[in-house]
Amino acid sequence: GPKEDEETHRDELNENLLKKEQDIIKIKAMTKEYFSINDNGETSSQIVWDAYKAVARGFLIQLNSSKRRVAGLKINKKKTMILTKNMSKRKQKELQEISGMETPAKIKYLGIWISAKNNQLLDLNYTRKWKEIKGDLEKWKNLNVSLLGRIAVIKMNILPKLLYLFQNIPIIRSTKLFKDWQKEIMRFIWRNKKARIKYSTMIAQKTQGGFGVPDLNLYHDACALCWLKDWVKLQKIKILNLEGHELRRGWHGYLWYGKTKIEKQFVRMFVRPSLAFHVVIVSLSY
């Protein structure tokens, strides 16, 4: 009956509260033990605190996993790395000794190379990927494949590799890079011979009488506009809160483009120049 349900609910609530109290006790004990060992005056407090955040995060993940009855799950320090920013080599070494984790200059996450310096992203990702693609094109250039077959190779093997980068790090500022890539692609399609069809016809859609060769610049533009769509609609609340937790104003405040002293840091942001042109397009479309 209702009375039995109420008692059951009360018992479950008390059990959950007890578990939370036990978790708090464990966290306090871990924190006390950590600082008693590492806060010895020989290492700067900032290093000790940064290392503690990484250790605490791992402890909480392990604690949460144990609740879900996942046996033996814990942070593997040999496979876990800390990406530091604005930290000297000496402090990085101290952090590595305290946490037991590596502090490399760059890490690879879901196929994307991430570094502490944004100006390295282009070389780490796009330059490397195109070098790999260029090697593939060199191997395939002598294959007995028709013109349409070679276009299909570009669509199925080359485009997806670049599209993944376009979608995640749309940071290319110059169109020269796209032009160089397109030349390499057209050279592969025409087997290093003179093109017999206009380039504009080659990249036009098949419905318009073209051959549908991917225009990499347009694909990059489209991927950049997808990010702006999220900034405008504000529907993906969780991801926007995560990405913009340090912003001083709402996302709509970052859609403008002009010479102003306000938000000077954001104007100089590495991704900003690649998006500036697309912001204008969005404004004109409304």
C-alpha positions in Angstrom: 0.0 0.0 0.0 0.9 3.7 0.1 2.4 3.4 3.6 4.7 0.6 2.5 5.8 2.5 -0.6 6.6 5.6 1.5 8.7 3.5 3.9 10.6 1.9 0.9 11.2 5.3 -0.6 12.5 6.6 2.8 14.9 3.6 3.1 16.2 4.2 -0.4 16.7 7.9 0.3 18.6 7.1 3.6 20.8 4.6 1.8 21.7 7.1 -0.9 22.5 9.8 1.7 24.7 7.3 3.5 26.6 6.5 0.3 27.1 10.2 -0.4 28.5 10.7 3.2 30.8 7.7 2.7 32.0 9.2 -0.6 32.7 12.5 1.1 34.7 10.8 3.8 36.8 8.9 1.2 37.4 12.1 -0.7 38.5 14.0 2.4 40.8 11.1 3.4 42.4 11.0 -0.1 42.9 14.8 -0.1 44.4 14.8 3.3 46.8 12.0 2.4 47.8 13.7 -0.9 48.7 17.1 0.7 50.5 15.5 3.6 52.8 13.8 1.1 53.2 16.5 -1.5 52.7 19.8 0.2 56.2 19.9 1.7 57.5 23.3 0.8 59.9 22.0 -1.8 57.4 22.3 -4.7 55.4 25.4 -5.6 51.8 25.4 -4.4 50.5 25.9 -8.0 52.2 22.7 -9.1 50.8 20.8 -6.1 47.3 22.1 -6.8 47.4 21.3 -10.6 48.6 17.8 -9.9 45.9 17.4 -7.2 43.1 18.3 -9.7 44.3 15.5 -12.0 44.6 13.0 -9.2 41.2 14.0 -7.7 39.6 13.7 -11.1 40.9 10.2 -11.5 39.8 9.3 -8.0 36.3 10.5 -8.7 36.1 8.5 -11.9 37.3 5.4 -10.1 34.8 6.0 -7.3 31.9 6.5 -9.7 32.9 3.4 -11.7 32.9 1.3 -8.5 29.3 2.4 -7.9 28.4 1.0 -11.3 30.0 -2.3 -10.3 32.7 -2.1 -12.9 35.4 -4.3 -11.4 39.1 -3.2 -11.5 38.5 0.1 -13.3 41.1 2.7 -12.4 43.2 5.4 -14.1 46.2 3.9 -16.0 48.9 6.4 -15.3 51.1 4.9 -18.0 48.4 5.7 -20.6 47.2 9.0 -19.1 48.9 12.3 -20.0 48.5 15.9 -18.8 48.6 18.7 -21.4 50.0 21.8 -19.8 49.8 25.4 -20.9 51.9 28.4 -19.9 54.1 26.2 -17.7 57.9 26.1 -17.7 59.9 22.9 -18.3 61.0 22.7 -14.7 57.4 23.0 -13.4 56.3 20.4 -16.0 58.9 18.0 -14.6 57.7 18.6 -11.1 54.1 18.0 -12.1 55.1 14.8 -13.8 57.0 13.5 -10.7 54.0 14.3 -8.4 51.2 12.9 -10.6 53.1 10.0 -12.1 51.7 11.0 -15.6 53.5 12.3 -18.7 53.3 16.0 -19.6 53.9 15.9 -23.4 53.9 18.9 -25.7 51.0 17.5 -27.7 48.5 14.7 -27.3 46.3 12.8 -29.8 42.6 12.6 -29.0 40.1 11.0 -31.3 42.4 11.4 -34.3 43.1 15.1 -33.6 46.5 16.3 -32.4 46.1 18.9 -29.7 48.9 21.1 -28.4 49.2 23.9 -25.9 49.9 26.4 -28.7 47.1 26.9 -31.2 49.4 28.0 -34.0 50.8 24.4 -34.1 47.4 22.9 -34.9 47.6 23.4 -38.6 51.0 21.7 -39.0 50.1 18.9 -36.6 46.9 18.0 -38.3 46.4 19.4 -41.8 50.0 19.3 -43.0 50.5 15.8 -41.6 47.3 14.5 -43.1 48.0 16.0 -46.5 51.4 14.4 -46.5 49.7 11.1 -45.9 47.2 11.8 -48.7 49.8 12.8 -51.1 51.6 9.5 -50.5 48.4 7.7 -51.3 47.9 9.6 -54.5 51.4 8.9 -55.6 50.8 5.1 -55.1 47.5 5.2 -57.0 48.6 7.4 -59.9 49.5 4.5 -62.2 46.4 2.4 -61.5 44.2 1.6 -64.6 41.2 3.6 -63.4 38.9 5.7 -65.5 38.3 9.4 -65.1 35.0 8.8 -63.2 36.7 6.1 -61.1 39.5 8.5 -60.1 36.9 11.1 -59.0 35.2 8.4 -57.0 38.5 7.6 -55.3 38.8 11.2 -54.2 35.3 11.2 -52.9 35.5 7.9 -51.0 39.1 7.9 -49.8 40.5 11.5 -49.6 37.4 13.7 -48.8 36.4 11.8 -45.6 39.9 12.3 -44.1 39.9 16.0 -44.7 36.2 16.4 -43.8 36.8 15.0 -40.3 39.4 17.8 -39.7 37.2 20.4 -41.2 34.4 19.5 -38.9 36.5 19.5 -35.7 39.2 22.2 -36.3 38.1 24.7 -39.0 41.2 26.8 -38.6 42.5 27.3 -42.2 42.9 31.0 -42.8 44.3 31.1 -46.3 42.7 29.9 -49.6 46.2 29.2 -51.0 46.3 25.9 -49.1 43.0 24.8 -50.8 44.3 25.8 -54.2 47.5 23.7 -53.7 45.4 20.7 -52.6 43.0 21.1 -55.6 45.9 21.2 -58.0 47.3 17.9 -56.5 43.8 16.3 -56.8 43.3 17.5 -60.4 46.8 16.2 -61.3 45.8 12.8 -60.0 42.5 12.8 -61.9 44.1 13.7 -65.2 47.1 11.4 -64.7 49.6 14.3 -64.8 48.4 15.4 -68.2 46.8 18.6 -69.4 43.2 18.9 -68.3 40.6 18.6 -71.1 37.6 20.0 -69.2 37.3 23.3 -67.4 37.9 23.3 -63.7 34.6 25.0 -63.0 32.8 22.2 -64.9 34.7 19.6 -62.9 33.7 20.9 -59.5 30.1 21.7 -60.6 27.3 19.4 -59.4 26.2 16.6 -61.7 22.7 18.1 -61.8 24.3 21.2 -63.3 26.2 19.3 -65.9 29.4 18.9 -63.9 31.5 16.0 -62.6 31.1 16.6 -58.8 34.8 16.8 -57.9 34.9 18.0 -54.3 35.7 21.6 -53.8 37.6 21.5 -50.5 37.3 25.2 -49.8 33.5 25.0 -49.9 33.5 21.9 -47.7 35.6 23.8 -45.1 33.2 26.8 -45.3 30.2 24.6 -44.7 31.8 23.0 -41.7 32.7 26.4 -40.2 29.0 27.5 -40.7 27.9 24.5 -38.7 29.6 25.9 -35.7 28.1 29.3 -36.2 24.6 27.7 -36.4 25.1 26.3 -32.9 26.1 29.8 -31.7 23.0 31.3 -33.2 20.4 28.7 -32.2 21.7 28.0 -28.7 20.0 24.6 -28.7 22.9 22.4 -27.7 23.1 23.9 -24.2 25.4 21.3 -22.6 28.2 21.5 -25.2 27.9 25.3 -25.4 28.2 25.6 -21.6 31.3 23.4 -21.7 33.0 25.3 -24.6 32.1 28.7 -23.3 32.4 28.5 -19.6 35.0 31.3 -19.5 33.2 33.7 -21.9 32.3 37.1 -20.5 29.1 37.5 -22.5 26.6 35.3 -24.3 27.4 33.4 -27.6 25.5 36.0 -29.6 28.0 38.6 -28.6 30.7 36.7 -30.5 28.9 36.7 -33.9 29.9 40.3 -34.8 33.0 41.2 -36.7 34.7 44.6 -36.7 37.5 46.7 -35.3 36.8 47.3 -31.7 38.7 47.1 -28.4 36.0 45.1 -26.8 36.8 41.4 -26.5 40.3 42.0 -28.1 41.5 38.6 -27.1 38.6 36.9 -28.9 39.3 38.9 -32.1 42.9 37.6 -32.0 41.7 34.0 -31.4 43.2 31.6 -33.9 39.9 30.2 -35.1 38.5 33.7 -35.6 39.9 34.7 -39.0 38.7 31.5 -40.6 35.2 32.2 -39.3 35.1 35.9 -40.1 34.0 35.6 -43.7 31.3 33.1 -42.8 29.9 35.4 -40.2 29.3 38.0 -42.9 27.5 35.3 -45.1 25.2 34.4 -42.2 24.4 38.1 -41.6 23.5 38.6 -45.3 21.3 35.5 -45.4 18.9 36.8 -42.7 
